[in-house]
Amino acid sequence: MIGGTPSSRSGIVDLSFDGDTWFNVNPDYEEWDVGRVVCRHRGFGPPSYASSWYTSNKEQHVITSCYGFEKSLSECQFGTNLSSEASSMGLRITCLPAVSTEFDIALAKMYTFMENGNVLTFVDGRWGPICSPRYPGENICRTICRQLGYSSCDSYPVLTGVSGKVKDLPVLGRLECGYNAVSLKDCRYQRLQNQSCQYPEDEILEISCSTYHDIDYEQYPTAGEFAVCSMRSRKATLFN
C-alpha cells in the first residue's frame, strides 16, 4: 500500500503478509529498485521519486531487497535482522500513472524539492528515458523545461543523484530541438523500441530547470513531487 490507501501513487510504502499487520518497507539503500517493483506491483508506471525516510518505530519494519526487474513484491527477498541504523528506515515513493498522453514528460528526482533529474517521457504506451549526448545543447534543456512549466533552463549536465537509478529502456534518441520549441512534439527525434542507447557518446538525459512559475503552491502544496505537462493543453497538470 502506498500513502495509506489502495489507489494512492505517492507516499510511504507499507507491506502486509496477512492483510492484518502492516510494516514499513525498509529498502536497505535500494530505494529505486524496490520502488520500481512497488509501482509495478500496484499497476502504476515507474517511480519519479524514491527515497528513504527515518522513523523511531523500529519494530514495524521489514527489510526488502529487490533487483528492480521483479514483476511483484512476492519475488523480492524479505528479512527482519536489521542494524540499529537500518531499522529506522522506510520508503517514500511517487509512481507515475500507468497510462498518460503521448510525449508527456516528468523528472525522476532524488528529492521532491529539486528542479532537476532524469527526463522520462511517455511514448508508444510506456514511460522511458531519453538518450542524449552528455552535452545535448541548451535548446533541448530549454524545451523540456518549458513543457514542464518552468521559467527557463539552468545549467547542465547536472548531478541529480539519480544517475544509474533509472533502468527502464529509453524510448527516444537523437533528440534535436529548435530555439523556439516549447515541447518534445516540436523537436526531431528517433523512436527506440526495446533497445539501449545506440551511440557511445549517449547517456540518459538529465536536465536542471528554474523554479516553477505557474503553479500555486498554496493550492497545490505537493506540486514539487510530480508535475507533468499535457501535450494537448501545454499547461502543467498535477497527478496526485
N, C-alpha and C positions, 0 to 999 in steps of 0.2 A: 504494500500500500504506500502511496506517495502523498504526503501532505495531509494524511488522516482521512482521506476519502477515496473511494474506488475510482472516481473519474478524474482526479486531480493529476496534472502533469508536472507540478512543481511543489517542492517541499522536502521534508525529512522522510527518509525511507524506513518503513517498518516491515518486519517479516514475522509470519506466524507459521508454525508447523502443524498446528492442530485447530486453528481457527479461533482459539480462545486466548492464548498467551501470545503477546506481541513483543518483539525485540527490535531494538535499533540495529540496523545493519552497519557493522564495522567493516569498512573496505580494506583495512590493512594496507593503506597507502596505494591502493589500486583503484582510485576513485573513478576514473574514466572507463576502465574495463568493466567494473561492477556496474557503473551507471548505464553503460551501453546495454548490458544484459537486462537490467531492471526495466529500462524503457522498452526494449524488445518484448520482454515478458508481459508487459502491460498493454502491448499492442500499439505503442506510440513510435514516433520517429526517433532518431539518435539524440543523445543529450547535447544541449547547447551550453550546459553548465554542470559541473560536478566538483564537489569539494567536501573535505572532511569538516566536521564541527565537533566541539568538545562539550561533554556533559559530565556531571559527577555521578550519574546513575549507572555505575559500572556493572551492576547485577543484571541489567536488562539489555545486554548487548550480545550479538552473535557475530563472530568473525566470519567474513565472507570473502572467498577467493575465486575470481573468475579470470579467464583469459580474454574475454571480450567477444568471442565468436559464438558462445553458447546461445541456444535458442530460448532457454528459460533458466530461471534460478535453480531449478532442480538438478541441472547439470553442473552447477558450481560446487565447490567444497566449503564445508562449514566446520567451525570449531569454536570452543569456548575457553581455551587455555590462553588467556591474554596477559600481557605485561601490564604494569600499573599505568603506563602512558597510553598504550594502545587501547586499553579497556575503556577509556573515556572518549573514544572516537565514534562518530556516527557519520552518516552520509546524507548530504543535501544535494538534490539534482533538479534540473529543469529539462524535460523532454520536449522535443519538437512535435508538432502534430503529425500523425501518420500520413495524412494527405494534405496538400497545400496547392496553391496556384503555381503554374509553370513559371520558373525563374524568380519565385520568392527567394529572399536571402535572409540569413541570420548570421550572427557571430558566435562561434564557440569560444567561451570565455572562462578564464580561471576564477575570476571574481565578478560578482554581479555589478560592481560599480565601475568596471573597466569599460572603456570605449574602444578596445582593440581585441583582436582574436583571429582565429582561423575563419575564413569565409565558407559558409555552407549555402548551397542553393538547391532548389527542388527542380529536378529535370528528369523527364521521362519516367515519372512515377516514383522517384526516390530522392532522398537528400544525400548530398555528397559534396566534397570539397572541390576546389578548382586548382588545376595545375598551372603554374606560372613561373617564369624566371625569377630568381631571387630579387632582382631589381626590375619590377614589372612596368615601371613608368607611372608618373603621377596621375595620368588620366584614368587608369584603372582604379586606383585608390579613390580618386575624387568621385568617380561614377558610383561606386559601391556605397560610399558614404552618403552621397546624395539620395540614393534609393532607400537607404535605411533611415533617412530623415535627419542626418547630422548636417551641421552647417558647412563643414569642409573636411578635407583630408589632412591629417597630421603627418608626422614622419613615418617612414617605412624603410627597410623592413623593421619589425618590432619584435621584442622578446615578450610574447604573450603568456608564456607559461604553459601553453597547451601544445607546443611543438611535439610531434610524435604521438600525441594523445588521440587525435582524430584518425582512426584507422579505416574509415569507410573508403571504398574505391572512388576515385574522382569521377565527376560527371561532365566536366568541361575542361578544355585545354586550349592553348594558343589564343588566349583572350586578347583582343585589341579594341580599345575604346577611344573615341574621339574626344576632343576638349569639351564639347557641348553635350555629351551623352549624360543622361540622367538615370539610366537603368541598364541592366545587362541586355535587355532587348535591343538597345541602341548600339550594341557592340558586335564585333565579329568574334566567332568562337568555333571550336570544334567539339562536337559531342563525343563523349567517350563511353564505350559500352564494355563493362566488366574487364577493365584493363587499368594498369597503373599509369603514372605519368610517362610519356613516351620519350622525352628528351633528357639527356644527362643533366642539363642545367636547370631543369624544372624542379620546383618544390611546391608544397601545399601553400596556397596563397594566404598570407597574413597581412592585415592592414590595421591602421590606427586612425580613428576619427576624432573630431572635436565633440564637444558636449552637445547633447540633444537640444534643439531649439524649438520644436513644435509639439512637445508633449507636456501636459500639465502634470507635474509630479505630485501636486496635492490631490489631484483627482485619481492619478494612477501611481501610487507610491512604490509599486514594484516594477515600474516600466523598464528599469535598467536590467531586469533579469532576462527578459526576452522580448524583443520587438522585431517585427518583420514587415517589410514594405510590400503591399499588394501591387502587382503589375498593372492591375486594372485601374486602381484609383491613384496609385503612386503617392499614397499617404500612409503614414505609419499606422499599422493595425496591431493591436496587442492581443496576444494569445495568453490568457490567464487560466 
